[in-house]
Amino acid sequence: MLTITLIGDKNFSLKDIEKVNHLGSIKTYYSVDMLEYIVEFEEFVSDEKLRRIMGLPKGYKVGSAYDALIYSLATYEDDCIKLDYPKEKLSRLSFKAEIFVNLRFSFIKTMKRILRQSDFPQNIYVCDDFGSILSLHDFNKLDWNSEKGSIPCN
């Protein structure tokens, strides 16, 4: 799975994510510990594209695949967050970064479609794990079809 990090102020939470109408989702739920919010999708992908992604032999027919957006909550007190986001890096943001949500996904088109919805929280930043922290607005303007930066995450 691929990962990006959503960065918000103290008021940002998984409840904000839960309010989003995840268009095309087939199931939503919280993990047992309530630190993850999971949204499942059934995505149609072309046979050839999926065959190449999965490394399957030519002629293998698949019409759809499942994807999940997994939102995992973290705070600045978590050691991995402190390592990845030193305070001087976060000082450029327009607010004090306190809530971090790691978003894991398999298909860029699913993530891109949801983050571009008008009901997705707008006052957040996104880290593409190449070291760039962008406003959601600027992140959504990235060229997802170019070779360079086609997967802006780790």
C-alpha positions as CSV (number, residue, x, y, z in Angstrom):
1,M,0.0,0.0,0.0
2,L,1.0,3.6,-0.5
3,T,1.0,6.2,2.2
4,I,0.5,10.0,2.5
5,T,0.2,12.0,5.8
6,L,-2.6,14.4,6.5
7,I,-1.6,17.1,8.9
8,G,-4.1,19.2,10.9
9,D,-4.5,21.4,13.9
10,K,-5.8,20.3,17.3
11,N,-9.4,20.2,16.0
12,F,-8.7,17.8,13.2
13,S,-9.8,14.2,13.9
14,L,-11.1,11.0,12.5
15,K,-14.6,12.3,13.1
16,D,-13.9,14.9,10.3
17,I,-12.9,12.0,8.0
18,E,-16.0,10.0,9.0
19,K,-18.2,12.9,7.9
20,V,-16.9,12.8,4.3
21,N,-19.2,11.1,1.8
22,H,-16.7,8.7,0.5
23,L,-18.3,8.4,-3.0
24,G,-18.3,4.8,-4.2
25,S,-17.5,3.2,-0.9
26,I,-19.0,-0.1,-0.1
27,K,-18.2,-0.3,3.7
28,T,-16.9,2.0,6.4
29,Y,-15.9,1.2,10.0
30,Y,-13.5,1.9,12.9
31,S,-10.8,-0.4,14.1
32,V,-11.3,-2.0,17.5
33,D,-9.0,0.5,19.2
34,M,-10.8,3.4,17.4
35,L,-7.4,4.7,16.1
36,E,-8.2,3.8,12.4
37,Y,-11.1,4.6,10.2
38,I,-11.4,2.2,7.2
39,V,-13.3,2.9,4.0
40,E,-13.6,0.0,1.5
41,F,-14.1,0.4,-2.2
42,E,-14.6,-1.9,-5.2
43,E,-12.7,-0.2,-8.0
44,F,-13.0,-1.2,-11.6
45,V,-9.7,-1.3,-13.4
46,S,-8.9,-2.5,-16.9
47,D,-7.7,-6.1,-17.2
48,E,-4.4,-5.0,-18.7
49,K,-3.6,-2.4,-16.0
50,L,-4.4,-4.8,-13.2
51,R,-2.6,-7.6,-14.8
52,R,0.6,-5.5,-15.0
53,I,0.2,-4.1,-11.4
54,M,-0.2,-7.6,-10.0
55,G,2.4,-9.2,-12.3
56,L,-0.1,-11.7,-13.6
57,P,0.5,-13.6,-16.9
58,K,-1.1,-12.3,-20.1
59,G,-4.7,-13.4,-20.7
60,Y,-5.5,-13.3,-16.9
61,K,-9.0,-11.6,-16.7
62,V,-9.9,-9.5,-13.8
63,G,-12.5,-6.7,-13.9
64,S,-12.5,-5.2,-10.5
65,A,-10.3,-5.0,-7.4
66,Y,-10.8,-4.0,-3.8
67,D,-9.2,-0.9,-2.3
68,A,-9.4,0.5,1.1
69,L,-8.5,4.0,2.4
70,I,-7.1,3.4,5.9
71,Y,-6.9,6.6,8.0
72,S,-4.6,6.0,11.1
73,L,-4.5,8.6,13.8
74,A,-1.2,9.8,15.4
75,T,-0.1,12.8,17.4
76,Y,3.1,14.7,17.7
77,E,3.9,12.7,20.8
78,D,4.4,9.6,18.7
79,D,8.1,8.9,18.2
80,C,7.8,8.2,14.5
81,I,6.0,11.5,14.0
82,K,8.7,13.4,15.9
83,L,11.4,11.8,13.7
84,D,9.6,12.4,10.4
85,Y,8.4,15.9,11.2
86,P,10.9,18.0,13.2
87,K,9.4,21.2,14.7
88,E,11.4,23.5,12.3
89,K,9.8,21.7,9.3
90,L,6.3,22.2,10.7
91,S,6.9,25.8,11.7
92,R,6.2,26.9,8.1
93,L,2.5,25.8,8.4
94,S,-0.3,28.3,9.0
95,F,-1.2,26.5,12.3
96,K,0.3,24.4,15.0
97,A,0.4,20.9,13.7
98,E,-0.9,18.5,16.3
99,I,-2.8,15.8,14.6
100,F,-1.3,13.5,11.9
101,V,-3.4,11.0,10.0
102,N,-1.5,8.5,7.9
103,L,-3.6,7.6,4.9
104,R,-2.8,4.2,3.3
105,F,-4.3,3.2,-0.1
106,S,-3.6,1.0,-3.1
107,F,-5.0,3.0,-6.0
108,I,-4.0,6.6,-6.6
109,K,-7.3,7.3,-8.4
110,T,-9.3,6.3,-5.3
111,M,-7.2,8.6,-3.0
112,K,-7.3,11.4,-5.5
113,R,-11.1,11.2,-6.0
114,I,-11.8,11.4,-2.3
115,L,-9.3,14.2,-1.4
116,R,-10.8,16.3,-4.2
117,Q,-14.3,16.0,-2.8
118,S,-15.7,19.4,-1.6
119,D,-16.7,17.8,1.7
120,F,-13.2,16.7,2.6
121,P,-11.6,18.8,5.3
122,Q,-9.9,21.7,3.6
123,N,-7.7,23.3,6.3
124,I,-5.1,20.6,6.3
125,Y,-1.7,19.9,4.8
126,V,-0.5,16.8,3.0
127,C,3.0,15.3,3.2
128,D,4.0,13.3,0.1
129,D,6.9,11.6,1.9
130,F,9.4,13.1,-0.5
131,G,9.8,15.8,2.0
132,S,7.2,18.1,0.6
133,I,4.4,19.4,2.8
134,L,1.7,21.1,0.7
135,S,-1.7,22.5,1.4
136,L,-4.5,20.2,0.4
137,H,-5.4,22.6,-2.4
138,D,-1.8,22.5,-3.8
139,F,-1.5,18.8,-3.3
140,N,-4.7,18.3,-5.4
141,K,-3.2,20.3,-8.2
142,L,-0.3,17.8,-8.7
143,D,0.0,16.1,-12.1
144,W,-0.8,12.5,-11.3
145,N,-0.3,11.3,-14.9
146,S,3.3,12.3,-15.4
147,E,6.2,9.8,-14.8
148,K,7.9,12.2,-12.4
149,G,5.9,12.3,-9.2
150,S,3.2,9.9,-10.4
151,I,3.2,8.3,-7.0
152,P,3.8,11.3,-4.6
153,C,4.1,9.1,-1.5
154,N,6.3,6.4,-0.1
